[in-house]
């Protein structure tokens, strides 16, 4: 009995250490595979890196593949900057069937014999470019009275979500076949590609759903720098996986940088404001000797830390 109790205590201490993980900081561009949720993919990558803290920037449905930026350690403090970046998707619309999920995983709700040709498709693309109104899919993570829309939809109470403005910067037809067409788009935060496919089909006098969806870019993160889970597993046997990480400040390229002395950095890390000679105003990245210190706000020569990095 005593031995069993000691073994349990030892196992508990081991699990606590295992859950704690290592303090690593930076970004990993994961090529999310088909069939995994974003949280499942994050969990596998975090296990391989044995990281103490991790998060992802921009959810991908299990049906979707491609770029899923993963933030580790202090990089989780700038996830919102990555999520605000422009995203690029390649997708295929299958004509002739509407699905309740607006993708190939759902139940068929309507059918049509109409099959649009390439010119008809090109003619409608300007209607879906720029700032447009888009009704989110019922199977989405939007909260309705505290509950996720997809949970209500699965229970047979699909919510009627109001349309909202989204920004689509580019929408190109790549190829068109009889029963499907392939597209590429650049869009902003909040855009649902499933809704885009549904609405394009309706405008063309037919119905349709997403059959293939791949994200190739999120802000500064693109598929050329992405690692598959299989590649990460392979690399884990030969080299530290930290070498696959991009710097914490990667998604911060669009905000100005203010360099300070180490003595000033110490004060900023303690939450104190300092005076600097810069004339710029607004949000800045504060660094010292090339190391990120904080995201700060600069107003009338006074620099205040907003989010401090513990590096």
KERO-771970 format. One record per residue (C-alpha): residue in three letters; x negated, y, z negated. Coordinates in Angstrom, 1 decimal, always signed. Last residue first. Layout:
REM KERO-771970
<pt><resn>ala</resn><u>X</u><v>Y</v><w>Z</w></pt>
...
***
This chain:
REM KERO-771970
<pt><resn>unk</resn><u>-12.1</u><v>+37.2</v><w>+22.1</w></pt>
<pt><resn>unk</resn><u>-9.0</u><v>+38.2</v><w>+20.2</w></pt>
<pt><resn>unk</resn><u>-7.3</u><v>+40.3</v><w>+22.8</w></pt>
<pt><resn>unk</resn><u>-5.3</u><v>+43.3</v><w>+21.5</w></pt>
<pt><resn>unk</resn><u>-2.0</u><v>+44.4</v><w>+22.9</w></pt>
<pt><resn>unk</resn><u>-0.9</u><v>+48.0</v><w>+22.7</w></pt>
<pt><resn>unk</resn><u>-4.1</u><v>+49.7</v><w>+21.9</w></pt>
<pt><resn>unk</resn><u>-4.0</u><v>+53.5</v><w>+21.8</w></pt>
<pt><resn>unk</resn><u>-6.3</u><v>+55.8</v><w>+23.9</w></pt>
<pt><resn>unk</resn><u>-5.9</u><v>+59.6</v><w>+23.3</w></pt>
<pt><resn>unk</resn><u>-7.1</u><v>+61.8</v><w>+26.2</w></pt>
<pt><resn>unk</resn><u>-3.7</u><v>+63.3</v><w>+26.9</w></pt>
<pt><resn>unk</resn><u>-2.1</u><v>+59.8</v><w>+27.0</w></pt>
<pt><resn>unk</resn><u>-3.8</u><v>+56.5</v><w>+27.6</w></pt>
<pt><resn>unk</resn><u>-1.9</u><v>+53.4</v><w>+26.7</w></pt>
<pt><resn>unk</resn><u>-3.8</u><v>+50.2</v><w>+26.0</w></pt>
<pt><resn>unk</resn><u>-4.1</u><v>+46.5</v><w>+27.0</w></pt>
<pt><resn>unk</resn><u>-6.9</u><v>+45.3</v><w>+24.9</w></pt>
<pt><resn>unk</resn><u>-10.6</u><v>+44.4</v><w>+24.5</w></pt>
<pt><resn>unk</resn><u>-11.5</u><v>+42.6</v><w>+27.7</w></pt>
<pt><resn>unk</resn><u>-15.2</u><v>+41.9</v><w>+28.0</w></pt>
<pt><resn>unk</resn><u>-17.2</u><v>+43.7</v><w>+30.7</w></pt>
<pt><resn>unk</resn><u>-19.6</u><v>+45.3</v><w>+28.2</w></pt>
<pt><resn>unk</resn><u>-16.5</u><v>+46.7</v><w>+26.4</w></pt>
<pt><resn>unk</resn><u>-13.1</u><v>+46.6</v><w>+28.1</w></pt>
<pt><resn>unk</resn><u>-9.8</u><v>+48.4</v><w>+27.9</w></pt>
<pt><resn>unk</resn><u>-7.2</u><v>+47.7</v><w>+30.6</w></pt>
<pt><resn>unk</resn><u>-5.0</u><v>+50.7</v><w>+31.1</w></pt>
<pt><resn>unk</resn><u>-1.3</u><v>+51.8</v><w>+30.9</w></pt>
<pt><resn>unk</resn><u>-0.6</u><v>+55.5</v><w>+31.5</w></pt>
<pt><resn>unk</resn><u>-2.5</u><v>+58.7</v><w>+32.1</w></pt>
<pt><resn>unk</resn><u>-5.8</u><v>+59.5</v><w>+33.8</w></pt>
<pt><resn>unk</resn><u>-8.0</u><v>+62.3</v><w>+32.5</w></pt>
<pt><resn>unk</resn><u>-10.7</u><v>+60.2</v><w>+31.0</w></pt>
<pt><resn>unk</resn><u>-12.8</u><v>+61.8</v><w>+28.3</w></pt>
<pt><resn>unk</resn><u>-11.8</u><v>+59.3</v><w>+25.5</w></pt>
<pt><resn>unk</resn><u>-10.3</u><v>+59.8</v><w>+22.0</w></pt>
<pt><resn>unk</resn><u>-9.6</u><v>+56.8</v><w>+19.9</w></pt>
<pt><resn>unk</resn><u>-6.5</u><v>+55.1</v><w>+18.4</w></pt>
<pt><resn>unk</resn><u>-6.7</u><v>+52.5</v><w>+15.7</w></pt>
<pt><resn>unk</resn><u>-5.2</u><v>+49.0</v><w>+15.9</w></pt>
<pt><resn>unk</resn><u>-8.1</u><v>+47.2</v><w>+14.3</w></pt>
<pt><resn>unk</resn><u>-9.1</u><v>+45.9</v><w>+17.7</w></pt>
<pt><resn>unk</resn><u>-9.2</u><v>+49.6</v><w>+18.8</w></pt>
<pt><resn>unk</resn><u>-11.6</u><v>+50.4</v><w>+16.0</w></pt>
<pt><resn>unk</resn><u>-14.0</u><v>+47.6</v><w>+16.9</w></pt>
<pt><resn>unk</resn><u>-13.8</u><v>+48.5</v><w>+20.6</w></pt>
<pt><resn>unk</resn><u>-14.9</u><v>+52.0</v><w>+19.7</w></pt>
<pt><resn>unk</resn><u>-18.1</u><v>+50.7</v><w>+18.0</w></pt>
<pt><resn>unk</resn><u>-18.6</u><v>+48.4</v><w>+21.0</w></pt>
<pt><resn>unk</resn><u>-18.6</u><v>+51.3</v><w>+23.4</w></pt>
<pt><resn>unk</resn><u>-15.6</u><v>+51.8</v><w>+25.7</w></pt>
<pt><resn>unk</resn><u>-14.8</u><v>+51.0</v><w>+29.3</w></pt>
<pt><resn>unk</resn><u>-11.4</u><v>+52.1</v><w>+30.7</w></pt>
<pt><resn>unk</resn><u>-9.9</u><v>+50.0</v><w>+33.5</w></pt>
<pt><resn>unk</resn><u>-7.1</u><v>+51.1</v><w>+35.7</w></pt>
<pt><resn>unk</resn><u>-4.1</u><v>+48.7</v><w>+36.3</w></pt>
<pt><resn>unk</resn><u>-3.5</u><v>+46.8</v><w>+39.6</w></pt>
<pt><resn>unk</resn><u>-6.3</u><v>+44.2</v><w>+38.9</w></pt>
<pt><resn>unk</resn><u>-4.6</u><v>+43.0</v><w>+35.8</w></pt>
<pt><resn>unk</resn><u>-3.6</u><v>+39.5</v><w>+37.0</w></pt>
<pt><resn>unk</resn><u>-7.2</u><v>+38.3</v><w>+36.9</w></pt>
<pt><resn>unk</resn><u>-7.9</u><v>+39.8</v><w>+33.4</w></pt>
<pt><resn>unk</resn><u>-8.1</u><v>+36.5</v><w>+31.6</w></pt>
<pt><resn>unk</resn><u>-10.8</u><v>+35.3</v><w>+34.0</w></pt>
<pt><resn>unk</resn><u>-10.2</u><v>+32.3</v><w>+36.3</w></pt>
<pt><resn>unk</resn><u>-10.5</u><v>+28.8</v><w>+34.8</w></pt>
<pt><resn>unk</resn><u>-11.8</u><v>+25.7</v><w>+36.7</w></pt>
<pt><resn>unk</resn><u>-15.1</u><v>+25.9</v><w>+34.8</w></pt>
<pt><resn>unk</resn><u>-13.2</u><v>+25.5</v><w>+31.6</w></pt>
<pt><resn>unk</resn><u>-12.6</u><v>+21.9</v><w>+32.8</w></pt>
<pt><resn>unk</resn><u>-15.9</u><v>+20.8</v><w>+31.4</w></pt>
<pt><resn>unk</resn><u>-17.6</u><v>+18.5</v><w>+33.9</w></pt>
<pt><resn>unk</resn><u>-17.6</u><v>+14.8</v><w>+35.0</w></pt>
<pt><resn>unk</resn><u>-14.6</u><v>+12.9</v><w>+33.6</w></pt>
<pt><resn>unk</resn><u>-12.4</u><v>+15.9</v><w>+33.4</w></pt>
<pt><resn>unk</resn><u>-13.0</u><v>+16.6</v><w>+37.1</w></pt>
<pt><resn>unk</resn><u>-11.0</u><v>+13.5</v><w>+38.1</w></pt>
<pt><resn>unk</resn><u>-8.1</u><v>+14.3</v><w>+35.8</w></pt>
<pt><resn>unk</resn><u>-8.1</u><v>+17.9</v><w>+37.1</w></pt>
<pt><resn>unk</resn><u>-8.1</u><v>+16.6</v><w>+40.7</w></pt>
<pt><resn>unk</resn><u>-5.1</u><v>+14.4</v><w>+40.0</w></pt>
<pt><resn>unk</resn><u>-3.2</u><v>+17.3</v><w>+38.3</w></pt>
<pt><resn>unk</resn><u>-3.8</u><v>+19.3</v><w>+41.5</w></pt>
<pt><resn>unk</resn><u>-6.0</u><v>+22.3</v><w>+41.5</w></pt>
<pt><resn>unk</resn><u>-5.2</u><v>+25.6</v><w>+43.1</w></pt>
<pt><resn>unk</resn><u>-7.7</u><v>+28.3</v><w>+44.3</w></pt>
<pt><resn>unk</resn><u>-6.6</u><v>+28.2</v><w>+48.0</w></pt>
<pt><resn>unk</resn><u>-3.0</u><v>+27.9</v><w>+46.8</w></pt>
<pt><resn>unk</resn><u>-2.9</u><v>+31.6</v><w>+45.7</w></pt>
<pt><resn>unk</resn><u>-3.1</u><v>+33.5</v><w>+42.5</w></pt>
<pt><resn>unk</resn><u>-3.5</u><v>+37.3</v><w>+42.8</w></pt>
<pt><resn>unk</resn><u>+0.3</u><v>+37.9</v><w>+42.6</w></pt>
<pt><resn>unk</resn><u>+1.9</u><v>+34.4</v><w>+42.7</w></pt>
<pt><resn>unk</resn><u>+1.1</u><v>+32.6</v><w>+46.0</w></pt>
<pt><resn>unk</resn><u>+1.9</u><v>+29.5</v><w>+48.0</w></pt>
<pt><resn>unk</resn><u>+5.2</u><v>+28.4</v><w>+46.5</w></pt>
<pt><resn>unk</resn><u>+6.7</u><v>+25.4</v><w>+48.2</w></pt>
<pt><resn>unk</resn><u>+10.4</u><v>+24.5</v><w>+48.8</w></pt>
<pt><resn>unk</resn><u>+11.8</u><v>+21.7</v><w>+50.9</w></pt>
<pt><resn>unk</resn><u>+15.5</u><v>+20.7</v><w>+51.4</w></pt>
<pt><resn>unk</resn><u>+17.1</u><v>+24.0</v><w>+50.5</w></pt>
<pt><resn>unk</resn><u>+20.8</u><v>+24.1</v><w>+51.3</w></pt>
<pt><resn>unk</resn><u>+23.1</u><v>+24.8</v><w>+54.2</w></pt>
<pt><resn>unk</resn><u>+26.5</u><v>+26.0</v><w>+55.3</w></pt>
<pt><resn>unk</resn><u>+27.6</u><v>+27.4</v><w>+58.7</w></pt>
<pt><resn>unk</resn><u>+28.7</u><v>+30.7</v><w>+60.1</w></pt>
<pt><resn>unk</resn><u>+25.2</u><v>+32.1</v><w>+60.4</w></pt>
<pt><resn>unk</resn><u>+25.9</u><v>+34.6</v><w>+57.5</w></pt>
<pt><resn>unk</resn><u>+27.0</u><v>+31.6</v><w>+55.4</w></pt>
<pt><resn>unk</resn><u>+23.7</u><v>+29.8</v><w>+56.1</w></pt>
<pt><resn>unk</resn><u>+21.7</u><v>+32.9</v><w>+55.2</w></pt>
<pt><resn>unk</resn><u>+23.6</u><v>+33.1</v><w>+51.9</w></pt>
<pt><resn>unk</resn><u>+22.8</u><v>+29.6</v><w>+50.9</w></pt>
<pt><resn>unk</resn><u>+19.2</u><v>+29.8</v><w>+51.8</w></pt>
<pt><resn>unk</resn><u>+18.7</u><v>+33.1</v><w>+49.9</w></pt>
<pt><resn>unk</resn><u>+20.5</u><v>+31.7</v><w>+46.9</w></pt>
<pt><resn>unk</resn><u>+18.1</u><v>+28.7</v><w>+46.9</w></pt>
<pt><resn>unk</resn><u>+15.2</u><v>+31.1</v><w>+47.3</w></pt>
<pt><resn>unk</resn><u>+16.2</u><v>+32.9</v><w>+44.1</w></pt>
<pt><resn>unk</resn><u>+14.6</u><v>+36.4</v><w>+43.7</w></pt>
<pt><resn>unk</resn><u>+14.1</u><v>+37.6</v><w>+40.2</w></pt>
<pt><resn>unk</resn><u>+10.5</u><v>+38.8</v><w>+40.6</w></pt>
<pt><resn>unk</resn><u>+9.6</u><v>+40.0</v><w>+44.0</w></pt>
<pt><resn>unk</resn><u>+9.6</u><v>+38.4</v><w>+47.5</w></pt>
<pt><resn>unk</resn><u>+7.3</u><v>+37.4</v><w>+50.3</w></pt>
<pt><resn>unk</resn><u>+8.9</u><v>+34.9</v><w>+52.6</w></pt>
<pt><resn>unk</resn><u>+8.1</u><v>+32.0</v><w>+54.9</w></pt>
<pt><resn>unk</resn><u>+10.7</u><v>+30.0</v><w>+56.8</w></pt>
<pt><resn>unk</resn><u>+11.4</u><v>+26.5</v><w>+58.2</w></pt>
<pt><resn>unk</resn><u>+14.6</u><v>+25.5</v><w>+60.0</w></pt>
<pt><resn>unk</resn><u>+16.8</u><v>+22.5</v><w>+59.9</w></pt>
<pt><resn>unk</resn><u>+19.4</u><v>+20.3</v><w>+61.8</w></pt>
<pt><resn>unk</resn><u>+18.6</u><v>+21.3</v><w>+65.4</w></pt>
<pt><resn>unk</resn><u>+15.0</u><v>+22.4</v><w>+64.9</w></pt>
<pt><resn>unk</resn><u>+13.7</u><v>+25.9</v><w>+64.2</w></pt>
<pt><resn>unk</resn><u>+10.2</u><v>+26.9</v><w>+63.3</w></pt>
<pt><resn>unk</resn><u>+8.3</u><v>+29.6</v><w>+61.3</w></pt>
<pt><resn>unk</resn><u>+11.1</u><v>+32.1</v><w>+60.8</w></pt>
<pt><resn>unk</resn><u>+9.8</u><v>+35.1</v><w>+58.8</w></pt>
<pt><resn>unk</resn><u>+11.1</u><v>+36.9</v><w>+55.8</w></pt>
<pt><resn>unk</resn><u>+9.1</u><v>+39.8</v><w>+54.3</w></pt>
<pt><resn>unk</resn><u>+9.4</u><v>+42.2</v><w>+51.5</w></pt>
<pt><resn>unk</resn><u>+12.4</u><v>+40.7</v><w>+49.7</w></pt>
<pt><resn>unk</resn><u>+13.5</u><v>+42.7</v><w>+46.7</w></pt>
<pt><resn>unk</resn><u>+16.3</u><v>+41.7</v><w>+44.5</w></pt>
<pt><resn>unk</resn><u>+19.5</u><v>+43.5</v><w>+43.3</w></pt>
<pt><resn>unk</resn><u>+22.1</u><v>+41.6</v><w>+41.4</w></pt>
<pt><resn>unk</resn><u>+25.2</u><v>+39.6</v><w>+42.1</w></pt>
<pt><resn>unk</resn><u>+27.4</u><v>+38.6</v><w>+39.1</w></pt>
<pt><resn>unk</resn><u>+27.3</u><v>+34.9</v><w>+38.0</w></pt>
<pt><resn>unk</resn><u>+30.5</u><v>+32.9</v><w>+38.2</w></pt>
<pt><resn>unk</resn><u>+29.7</u><v>+30.3</v><w>+35.6</w></pt>
<pt><resn>unk</resn><u>+29.8</u><v>+26.5</v><w>+36.4</w></pt>
<pt><resn>unk</resn><u>+32.0</u><v>+24.9</v><w>+33.8</w></pt>
<pt><resn>unk</resn><u>+31.6</u><v>+21.2</v><w>+34.7</w></pt>
<pt><resn>unk</resn><u>+29.2</u><v>+20.3</v><w>+31.9</w></pt>
<pt><resn>unk</resn><u>+26.3</u><v>+20.4</v><w>+34.4</w></pt>
<pt><resn>unk</resn><u>+27.3</u><v>+23.9</v><w>+35.3</w></pt>
<pt><resn>unk</resn><u>+27.4</u><v>+25.1</v><w>+31.7</w></pt>
<pt><resn>unk</resn><u>+23.9</u><v>+23.7</v><w>+31.1</w></pt>
<pt><resn>unk</resn><u>+22.7</u><v>+25.2</v><w>+34.4</w></pt>
<pt><resn>unk</resn><u>+23.9</u><v>+28.7</v><w>+33.3</w></pt>
<pt><resn>unk</resn><u>+21.9</u><v>+28.5</v><w>+30.1</w></pt>
<pt><resn>unk</resn><u>+23.9</u><v>+29.3</v><w>+27.0</w></pt>
<pt><resn>unk</resn><u>+23.8</u><v>+32.4</v><w>+24.8</w></pt>
<pt><resn>unk</resn><u>+27.0</u><v>+34.0</v><w>+26.2</w></pt>
<pt><resn>unk</resn><u>+25.7</u><v>+33.3</v><w>+29.8</w></pt>
<pt><resn>unk</resn><u>+21.9</u><v>+32.9</v><w>+30.0</w></pt>
<pt><resn>unk</resn><u>+20.2</u><v>+32.7</v><w>+33.3</w></pt>
<pt><resn>unk</resn><u>+18.2</u><v>+29.5</v><w>+33.7</w></pt>
<pt><resn>unk</resn><u>+19.9</u><v>+28.6</v><w>+37.0</w></pt>
<pt><resn>unk</resn><u>+22.3</u><v>+26.0</v><w>+38.3</w></pt>
<pt><resn>unk</resn><u>+25.1</u><v>+28.5</v><w>+39.1</w></pt>
<pt><resn>unk</resn><u>+22.8</u><v>+30.0</v><w>+41.8</w></pt>
<pt><resn>unk</resn><u>+22.1</u><v>+33.7</v><w>+41.5</w></pt>
<pt><resn>unk</resn><u>+24.2</u><v>+36.1</v><w>+43.6</w></pt>
<pt><resn>unk</resn><u>+22.0</u><v>+38.3</v><w>+45.7</w></pt>
<pt><resn>unk</resn><u>+22.3</u><v>+42.0</v><w>+46.5</w></pt>
<pt><resn>unk</resn><u>+19.5</u><v>+43.2</v><w>+48.8</w></pt>
<pt><resn>unk</resn><u>+16.5</u><v>+45.5</v><w>+48.6</w></pt>
<pt><resn>unk</resn><u>+14.3</u><v>+44.8</v><w>+51.7</w></pt>
<pt><resn>unk</resn><u>+14.9</u><v>+41.9</v><w>+54.0</w></pt>
<pt><resn>unk</resn><u>+17.9</u><v>+39.6</v><w>+54.1</w></pt>
<pt><resn>unk</resn><u>+20.0</u><v>+41.5</v><w>+56.7</w></pt>
<pt><resn>unk</resn><u>+16.8</u><v>+41.9</v><w>+58.8</w></pt>
<pt><resn>unk</resn><u>+16.6</u><v>+38.1</v><w>+59.1</w></pt>
<pt><resn>unk</resn><u>+20.1</u><v>+37.9</v><w>+60.8</w></pt>
<pt><resn>unk</resn><u>+19.0</u><v>+38.1</v><w>+64.4</w></pt>
<pt><resn>unk</resn><u>+16.1</u><v>+35.7</v><w>+63.9</w></pt>
<pt><resn>unk</resn><u>+18.5</u><v>+32.9</v><w>+63.0</w></pt>
<pt><resn>unk</resn><u>+20.7</u><v>+33.5</v><w>+66.0</w></pt>
<pt><resn>unk</resn><u>+17.6</u><v>+33.5</v><w>+68.2</w></pt>
<pt><resn>unk</resn><u>+16.4</u><v>+30.2</v><w>+66.7</w></pt>
<pt><resn>unk</resn><u>+19.6</u><v>+28.3</v><w>+67.2</w></pt>
<pt><resn>unk</resn><u>+22.3</u><v>+27.9</v><w>+64.5</w></pt>
<pt><resn>unk</resn><u>+23.9</u><v>+24.4</v><w>+64.0</w></pt>
<pt><resn>unk</resn><u>+27.7</u><v>+24.5</v><w>+63.3</w></pt>
<pt><resn>unk</resn><u>+29.2</u><v>+21.1</v><w>+62.4</w></pt>
<pt><resn>unk</resn><u>+29.9</u><v>+22.2</v><w>+58.9</w></pt>
<pt><resn>unk</resn><u>+30.1</u><v>+20.5</v><w>+55.4</w></pt>
<pt><resn>unk</resn><u>+31.2</u><v>+21.6</v><w>+51.9</w></pt>
<pt><resn>unk</resn><u>+30.6</u><v>+20.6</v><w>+48.3</w></pt>
<pt><resn>unk</resn><u>+27.8</u><v>+18.0</v><w>+48.6</w></pt>
<pt><resn>unk</resn><u>+26.4</u><v>+17.1</v><w>+45.2</w></pt>
<pt><resn>unk</resn><u>+23.0</u><v>+18.5</v><w>+44.1</w></pt>
<pt><resn>unk</resn><u>+19.4</u><v>+17.4</v><w>+44.4</w></pt>
<pt><resn>unk</resn><u>+19.0</u><v>+18.7</v><w>+48.0</w></pt>
<pt><resn>unk</resn><u>+19.2</u><v>+22.3</v><w>+47.0</w></pt>
<pt><resn>unk</resn><u>+21.9</u><v>+24.9</v><w>+46.5</w></pt>
<pt><resn>unk</resn><u>+22.8</u><v>+23.2</v><w>+43.2</w></pt>
<pt><resn>unk</resn><u>+26.4</u><v>+22.7</v><w>+44.2</w></pt>
<pt><resn>unk</resn><u>+25.3</u><v>+21.6</v><w>+47.6</w></pt>
<pt><resn>unk</resn><u>+26.4</u><v>+23.0</v><w>+51.0</w></pt>
<pt><resn>unk</resn><u>+25.8</u><v>+20.7</v><w>+54.0</w></pt>
<pt><resn>unk</resn><u>+25.5</u><v>+21.5</v><w>+57.7</w></pt>
<pt><resn>unk</resn><u>+22.0</u><v>+23.0</v><w>+58.0</w></pt>
<pt><resn>unk</resn><u>+18.9</u><v>+21.9</v><w>+56.0</w></pt>
<pt><resn>unk</resn><u>+16.9</u><v>+25.0</v><w>+55.1</w></pt>
<pt><resn>unk</resn><u>+13.2</u><v>+24.6</v><w>+54.7</w></pt>
<pt><resn>unk</resn><u>+11.0</u><v>+26.7</v><w>+52.5</w></pt>
<pt><resn>unk</resn><u>+7.6</u><v>+28.4</v><w>+52.3</w></pt>
<pt><resn>unk</resn><u>+7.3</u><v>+30.8</v><w>+49.4</w></pt>
<pt><resn>unk</resn><u>+5.1</u><v>+33.8</v><w>+48.7</w></pt>
<pt><resn>unk</resn><u>+5.4</u><v>+35.7</v><w>+45.3</w></pt>
<pt><resn>unk</resn><u>+4.7</u><v>+39.4</v><w>+44.6</w></pt>
<pt><resn>unk</resn><u>+3.4</u><v>+40.0</v><w>+41.1</w></pt>
<pt><resn>unk</resn><u>+5.7</u><v>+40.8</v><w>+38.1</w></pt>
<pt><resn>unk</resn><u>+5.2</u><v>+37.2</v><w>+36.8</w></pt>
<pt><resn>unk</resn><u>+1.4</u><v>+37.8</v><w>+36.6</w></pt>
<pt><resn>unk</resn><u>+1.8</u><v>+40.9</v><w>+34.6</w></pt>
<pt><resn>unk</resn><u>+4.2</u><v>+39.2</v><w>+32.2</w></pt>
<pt><resn>unk</resn><u>+1.7</u><v>+36.5</v><w>+31.5</w></pt>
<pt><resn>unk</resn><u>-0.7</u><v>+39.0</v><w>+30.1</w></pt>
<pt><resn>unk</resn><u>-0.7</u><v>+37.9</v><w>+26.4</w></pt>
<pt><resn>unk</resn><u>-0.9</u><v>+34.2</v><w>+27.5</w></pt>
<pt><resn>unk</resn><u>-4.4</u><v>+35.0</v><w>+28.7</w></pt>
<pt><resn>unk</resn><u>-5.4</u><v>+35.0</v><w>+25.0</w></pt>
<pt><resn>unk</resn><u>-5.4</u><v>+31.2</v><w>+24.9</w></pt>
<pt><resn>unk</resn><u>-4.6</u><v>+29.6</v><w>+28.2</w></pt>
<pt><resn>unk</resn><u>-2.4</u><v>+30.9</v><w>+31.0</w></pt>
<pt><resn>unk</resn><u>-1.1</u><v>+28.5</v><w>+33.8</w></pt>
<pt><resn>unk</resn><u>-0.3</u><v>+29.9</v><w>+37.2</w></pt>
<pt><resn>unk</resn><u>+2.0</u><v>+27.5</v><w>+39.1</w></pt>
<pt><resn>unk</resn><u>+1.3</u><v>+27.5</v><w>+42.8</w></pt>
<pt><resn>unk</resn><u>+2.8</u><v>+24.7</v><w>+44.8</w></pt>
<pt><resn>unk</resn><u>+5.7</u><v>+22.3</v><w>+44.7</w></pt>
<pt><resn>unk</resn><u>+9.5</u><v>+22.7</v><w>+44.3</w></pt>
<pt><resn>unk</resn><u>+12.1</u><v>+20.0</v><w>+43.6</w></pt>
<pt><resn>unk</resn><u>+11.2</u><v>+20.0</v><w>+39.9</w></pt>
<pt><resn>unk</resn><u>+12.1</u><v>+23.8</v><w>+39.9</w></pt>
<pt><resn>unk</resn><u>+9.2</u><v>+26.2</v><w>+39.6</w></pt>
<pt><resn>unk</resn><u>+9.1</u><v>+28.6</v><w>+36.6</w></pt>
<pt><resn>unk</resn><u>+7.0</u><v>+31.8</v><w>+36.8</w></pt>
<pt><resn>unk</resn><u>+3.9</u><v>+32.4</v><w>+34.8</w></pt>
<pt><resn>unk</resn><u>+3.0</u><v>+29.4</v><w>+32.6</w></pt>
<pt><resn>unk</resn><u>+2.0</u><v>+29.1</v><w>+28.9</w></pt>
<pt><resn>unk</resn><u>-0.9</u><v>+27.7</v><w>+26.9</w></pt>
<pt><resn>unk</resn><u>-2.4</u><v>+27.6</v><w>+23.4</w></pt>
<pt><resn>unk</resn><u>-4.8</u><v>+25.2</v><w>+21.7</w></pt>
<pt><resn>unk</resn><u>-6.2</u><v>+23.7</v><w>+24.9</w></pt>
<pt><resn>unk</resn><u>-7.2</u><v>+20.1</v><w>+25.1</w></pt>
<pt><resn>unk</resn><u>-8.0</u><v>+20.8</v><w>+28.8</w></pt>
<pt><resn>unk</resn><u>-6.4</u><v>+17.6</v><w>+30.0</w></pt>
<pt><resn>unk</resn><u>-3.6</u><v>+17.9</v><w>+27.4</w></pt>
<pt><resn>unk</resn><u>-2.9</u><v>+21.5</v><w>+28.5</w></pt>
<pt><resn>unk</resn><u>-2.7</u><v>+20.3</v><w>+32.1</w></pt>
<pt><resn>unk</resn><u>-0.2</u><v>+17.6</v><w>+31.3</w></pt>
<pt><resn>unk</resn><u>+1.9</u><v>+19.9</v><w>+29.2</w></pt>
<pt><resn>unk</resn><u>+1.9</u><v>+22.6</v><w>+31.8</w></pt>
<pt><resn>unk</resn><u>+3.2</u><v>+20.1</v><w>+34.4</w></pt>
<pt><resn>unk</resn><u>+6.0</u><v>+19.0</v><w>+32.1</w></pt>
<pt><resn>unk</resn><u>+6.9</u><v>+22.6</v><w>+31.3</w></pt>
<pt><resn>unk</resn><u>+7.0</u><v>+23.5</v><w>+35.0</w></pt>
<pt><resn>unk</resn><u>+9.3</u><v>+20.5</v><w>+35.7</w></pt>
<pt><resn>unk</resn><u>+7.8</u><v>+17.6</v><w>+37.5</w></pt>
<pt><resn>unk</resn><u>+9.4</u><v>+15.9</v><w>+40.6</w></pt>
<pt><resn>unk</resn><u>+7.1</u><v>+17.3</v><w>+43.3</w></pt>
<pt><resn>unk</resn><u>+3.6</u><v>+18.3</v><w>+42.2</w></pt>
<pt><resn>unk</resn><u>+2.5</u><v>+21.6</v><w>+40.8</w></pt>
<pt><resn>unk</resn><u>-0.6</u><v>+22.9</v><w>+42.4</w></pt>
<pt><resn>unk</resn><u>-2.1</u><v>+24.5</v><w>+39.2</w></pt>
<pt><resn>unk</resn><u>-4.0</u><v>+27.8</v><w>+39.2</w></pt>
<pt><resn>unk</resn><u>-5.7</u><v>+27.8</v><w>+35.9</w></pt>
<pt><resn>unk</resn><u>-6.1</u><v>+31.1</v><w>+34.0</w></pt>
<pt><resn>unk</resn><u>-8.3</u><v>+32.2</v><w>+31.1</w></pt>
<pt><resn>unk</resn><u>-9.1</u><v>+31.6</v><w>+27.4</w></pt>
<pt><resn>unk</resn><u>-10.1</u><v>+28.4</v><w>+25.5</w></pt>
<pt><resn>unk</resn><u>-9.6</u><v>+28.0</v><w>+21.8</w></pt>
<pt><resn>unk</resn><u>-9.6</u><v>+24.2</v><w>+21.6</w></pt>
<pt><resn>unk</resn><u>-6.7</u><v>+22.0</v><w>+20.4</w></pt>
<pt><resn>unk</resn><u>-4.5</u><v>+22.5</v><w>+17.3</w></pt>
<pt><resn>unk</resn><u>-2.3</u><v>+19.6</v><w>+18.2</w></pt>
<pt><resn>unk</resn><u>-5.2</u><v>+17.2</v><w>+18.1</w></pt>
<pt><resn>unk</resn><u>-6.4</u><v>+18.5</v><w>+14.8</w></pt>
<pt><resn>unk</resn><u>-2.9</u><v>+18.1</v><w>+13.3</w></pt>
<pt><resn>unk</resn><u>-2.7</u><v>+14.6</v><w>+14.9</w></pt>
<pt><resn>unk</resn><u>-6.0</u><v>+13.6</v><w>+13.2</w></pt>
<pt><resn>unk</resn><u>-4.9</u><v>+14.9</v><w>+9.8</w></pt>
<pt><resn>unk</resn><u>-1.7</u><v>+13.0</v><w>+10.1</w></pt>
<pt><resn>unk</resn><u>-3.5</u><v>+9.8</v><w>+11.1</w></pt>
<pt><resn>unk</resn><u>-5.8</u><v>+10.1</v><w>+8.1</w></pt>
<pt><resn>unk</resn><u>-2.9</u><v>+10.6</v><w>+5.8</w></pt>
<pt><resn>unk</resn><u>-1.1</u><v>+7.6</v><w>+7.3</w></pt>
<pt><resn>unk</resn><u>-4.3</u><v>+5.5</v><w>+6.9</w></pt>
<pt><resn>unk</resn><u>-4.6</u><v>+6.5</v><w>+3.3</w></pt>
<pt><resn>unk</resn><u>-1.0</u><v>+5.5</v><w>+2.6</w></pt>
<pt><resn>unk</resn><u>-1.5</u><v>+2.2</v><w>+4.3</w></pt>
<pt><resn>unk</resn><u>-4.7</u><v>+1.6</v><w>+2.3</w></pt>
<pt><resn>unk</resn><u>-2.8</u><v>+2.4</v><w>-0.9</w></pt>
<pt><resn>unk</resn><u>+0.0</u><v>+0.0</v><w>+0.0</w></pt>
***
